[in-house]
Amino acid sequence: MGRAPGAERFPKALRILKRREFLDVQHKGTKVSAGPLMGLALKNGRDVTRLGLTVSSKVGNAVVRGRIRRQLRELFRKRRDQLPRGLDVVLIARPSAKGVASEVLAEAYEGVAGGLRRSFP
């Protein structure tokens, strides 16, 4: 009720889409781990925080990977304000993310967000 209509969307402007951008974050970024998630972040010089997701085949089959990606996108959409502004964030799901409940994934997301807030005040 407190948000404007469309405030929880996930437009392309909030996504990391190019391989070069993923690699920049992975090579130069700050690493934060929390349970089944690892977050990498790098300042992007923009006013928005963008998200990229990496869920490898080590996590599970296509159905499992798709479910985890959907859950992470939903967490980002609903809790984007927990992350510092002006970052490119890549969330990497570890193989231990395969069978976890959505509550555990949410706690891991909050742990990564807290670590990034400490790293990028």
Rosetta blueprint (number, residue, H / E / L):
1 M L
2 G L
3 R L
4 A L
5 P L
6 G L
7 A L
8 E L
9 R L
10 F L
11 P L
12 K H
13 A H
14 L H
15 R E
16 I L
17 L L
18 K L
19 R H
20 R H
21 E H
22 F H
23 L H
24 D H
25 V H
26 Q H
27 H H
28 K H
29 G L
30 T E
31 K E
32 V E
33 S E
34 A E
35 G L
36 P L
37 L E
38 M E
39 G E
40 L E
41 A E
42 L E
43 K E
44 N L
45 G L
46 R L
47 D L
48 V L
49 T L
50 R E
51 L E
52 G E
53 L E
54 T E
55 V E
56 S L
57 S L
58 K L
59 V L
60 G L
61 N L
62 A H
63 V H
64 V H
65 R H
66 G H
67 R H
68 I H
69 R H
70 R H
71 Q H
72 L H
73 R H
74 E H
75 L H
76 F H
77 R H
78 K H
79 R H
80 R H
81 D H
82 Q H
83 L L
84 P L
85 R L
86 G L
87 L E
88 D E
89 V E
90 V E
91 L E
92 I E
93 A E
94 R L
95 P H
96 S H
97 A H
98 K L
99 G L
100 V L
101 A L
102 S H
103 E H
104 V H
105 L H
106 A H
107 E H
108 A H
109 Y H
110 E H
111 G H
112 V H
113 A H
114 G H
115 G H
116 L H
117 R H
118 R H
119 S H
120 F L
121 P L
